[in-house]
């Protein structure tokens, strides 16, 4: 798999369109979230994605420290429904963690994880650091990776 990681200013218009399209399909279309996806944080992030032919099939954004939390953060983690259960999400998270560790040299990452997927995040080294809370009507927990 050839993961692409770019800062916002380095993305092409087609890449921006494709990443937003996938995020809207997953978070608004499938999960019914009604939040503002375009929250200005994209401008302060690395964007990691994987193409299969002409479509982005997996995506996450890696936020700079100080944007969402004091630590760096990974969010908007999504895989197109036709590509799930193939290990792509785990590959993406491991690649993102390695990128933060080696390229950015930041020691910790904090995330807001949907509770149903906590075992996945635990499998790549995250630990729960909060009680459950609701975000967009979906139960979440804060998690940290060191």
C-alpha positions in Angstrom: 0.0 0.0 0.0 1.3 3.4 -0.9 0.0 5.8 1.7 0.1 9.5 0.8 0.7 12.0 3.5 0.5 15.7 2.7 0.1 19.1 4.4 -3.1 20.9 3.5 -1.3 23.4 1.2 0.2 20.5 -0.8 -3.0 18.8 -1.6 -4.4 19.0 -5.1 -8.0 20.2 -5.6 -9.0 16.6 -6.7 -7.4 15.2 -3.5 -9.3 17.7 -1.3 -12.6 16.8 -3.1 -12.0 13.1 -2.8 -11.1 13.2 0.9 -14.1 15.3 1.8 -16.4 13.1 -0.3 -15.2 10.0 1.7 -15.6 11.8 5.0 -19.2 12.9 4.1 -20.1 9.4 2.9 -18.9 7.8 6.1 -19.7 10.3 8.9 -22.8 12.0 7.5 -24.2 9.4 5.1 -23.6 6.2 7.1 -23.4 7.5 10.7 -25.9 10.3 10.4 -23.7 12.9 12.1 -24.7 16.5 11.6 -21.5 18.2 12.7 -19.6 20.7 10.5 -17.0 18.6 8.8 -15.1 21.6 7.5 -13.9 22.9 10.9 -10.8 24.9 9.8 -8.6 22.2 11.4 -7.8 20.7 8.0 -5.5 23.7 7.4 -3.3 22.7 10.4 -3.0 19.0 9.6 -1.3 16.3 7.7 -3.7 14.4 5.5 -3.1 10.7 5.0 -5.0 8.7 2.4 -4.9 5.7 0.1 -6.3 5.5 -3.4 -7.6 2.5 -5.3 -7.8 3.6 -8.9 -9.5 7.0 -8.9 -11.1 6.9 -5.4 -9.7 7.5 -1.9 -10.6 4.4 0.0 -9.1 5.3 3.4 -8.3 8.6 5.1 -7.3 10.2 8.4 -6.0 13.6 9.4 -3.1 14.1 11.8 -3.6 17.4 13.7 -0.7 19.5 14.9 -0.2 19.8 18.6 -2.3 22.6 20.0 -5.1 22.4 17.4 -7.5 20.0 19.1 -5.4 19.0 22.2 -2.1 19.9 23.7 -0.8 16.7 22.1 -1.0 15.8 18.4 -4.2 14.1 17.4 -5.5 11.7 14.7 -9.1 12.1 13.6 -11.6 11.7 10.8 -10.4 8.1 10.5 -12.5 6.3 7.9 -12.4 3.5 5.3 -14.9 3.2 2.4 -17.5 0.6 3.2 -16.4 -1.6 0.3 -12.9 -1.9 1.7 -13.6 -2.6 5.4 -12.4 -5.7 7.3 -9.3 -6.1 5.2 -6.8 -4.6 7.6 -6.7 -1.2 5.9 -7.6 0.8 9.0 -5.0 -0.9 11.1 -2.4 -0.4 8.4 -3.3 3.3 8.2 -3.2 3.8 12.0 0.2 2.1 12.3 1.6 4.2 9.4 0.2 7.4 11.0 1.7 6.5 14.4 5.1 5.8 12.8 4.9 9.1 10.9 4.2 11.0 14.1 7.0 9.2 15.9 9.7 9.5 13.2 8.8 12.5 11.0 7.2 14.9 13.6 9.0 13.5 16.7 6.0 14.1 19.0 5.8 11.8 22.0 2.1 11.5 22.5 -1.2 11.5 20.5 -4.6 12.1 22.0 -7.8 11.0 20.2 -11.6 11.1 20.7 -12.7 7.5 19.9 -16.1 6.2 19.2 -16.7 3.7 22.0 -17.6 0.8 19.8 -14.2 0.9 18.1 -12.1 1.2 21.3 -10.7 -2.4 20.9 -9.3 -1.4 17.5 -7.5 1.6 19.0 -6.2 -0.4 21.9 -4.8 -2.9 19.4 -2.5 -0.2 18.1 -1.4 1.1 21.5 -4.0 3.6 22.7 -5.2 3.6 26.3 -8.5 5.0 27.6 -8.1 8.2 29.6 -11.7 9.4 30.1 -15.2 8.3 31.1 -17.7 8.0 28.2 -19.2 11.2 26.8 -21.5 12.0 23.9 -20.3 13.7 20.8 -22.8 14.1 18.0 -25.0 11.6 19.8 -22.4 8.9 19.6 -20.6 7.7 22.8 -16.9 8.5 22.8 -13.9 8.2 25.1 -10.6 10.1 25.1 -7.6 7.9 24.5 -3.8 8.5 24.5 -0.9 6.9 22.8 2.7 7.3 24.0 
